[in-house]
């Protein structure tokens, strides 16, 4: 399989509780090791004035992000939680 057969895509998750630059750094640092285990790539948070923040995760199309694992890491890091 080549990179063209399995392109990079993104999944957007909604997170509550991540609002400041420090919280973004804290959450991303906690997710770093888990993302490596789950074969996920880069991630970023888009913080807005709204109540929830978007977590954008890059990954190969063949990989499905494990929402439960991500939710557990976020909850263990702070008062951060995925929104369904």
Buried (B, 14 or more C-beta within 10 A) or exposed (E): EEEEEEEEEEBEBBBBBBBEEEBBEBBBEBBEEBBEEBEBBEBEBEBEEEEBBBBEBBBBEEBEBBEEBBBEBBEEBBEBBBEE
